[in-house]
Amino acid sequence: MNRYSRKQAYQLLKLSIHELGQKAAQVRFELHSNKAYYIYNQHLNYTNICKNKCKFCAYFKQTDDPKAYVYSLEKIAQEIQKNTETSEVHIVGGLNPDLDLSYYQEMLALIKSIRPEIKIKAFTAVEIAFLAEKHHLSPEQVLIKLKKAGLDCLPGGGAEVFDPSLRQTLCPEKLPAQKWLQIHRLAHELGIPTNCTLLFGHIESWEQRLDHLQALRDLQDQTNGFLCFIPLPYQPQNNPLNANGPDGLDFLQMIAVARLFLDNIKHIKTYWTFAGIKPSQLALWFGADDFDGTLVEEKVGHAAGATTPKGLTIQELKNYITQAGFVPQERDTFFNPK
């Protein structure tokens, strides 16, 4: 398949949604046949206290807020012990000034002591940069310490949209795009694979989306460290940005264009907890191959008004995938079939 240029990718938007979907589905079936992947995982959001106050976020709280919380190590142990069959724990939280690097190291080591076989996908590049600055370390030093404590993989959060002017509006306190990319490059060089994301459907343009995808594709050409790309539909409730969020057509276009343009990232996730179950079923026909997982209890998207369940059972996941016309394939964190 010839690689799409950025200009050619933009031209794809002029196709009917049916033509675009057919093109993306062809690539998807060539890569994954009729399989759709899922994982038995749980989310662990260890604190909602965050200094950044991003305008699209409904999850963060300030320290003195009565709804603010921090999980103790005992609480984390209880959460891990609740689910003895999950193969992955996905850990993200706010930038809490009161938490030291030792807390993160102890958290990882504790989880591995309870469940030595579980894979830990934890801490966005934003959290890594925060810890590096707080402790006067390089991001590389932080990653090495966390890997030694049990970190297996980085999630893709914190990318939002790379465009500098847009970041000034959306999340002026958050690390700049080049720093996000640099931290993921460092992770790849240290043998820590990562995911990557794009927050879309708010105030960004398609040109800004394609610039973002281009930066991801360029880094993947150099490192081959991205496992999966996850387009994250903006959740419009309970945050001051006051944008509408993407409609169904925009969502399917985003999935399809990502599948066609990101020719070096093997997996495209439809994140059902943000997108919805039915749109995610349809997304499997528009280029997505991963239906994500059980989640157990997702909090960040639901704080912003997501109306999906906070978790699904394995049987529910398999049923939704089968109903969409695909064969469910359980996977591990690294997309190895189970």
Summary of the structure (lengths in Angstrom):
residues: 338
radius of gyration: 18.8
end to end distance: 29.3
largest distance: 54.8
contacts: 1162
relative contact order: 0.17
helix: 43%
strand: 15%
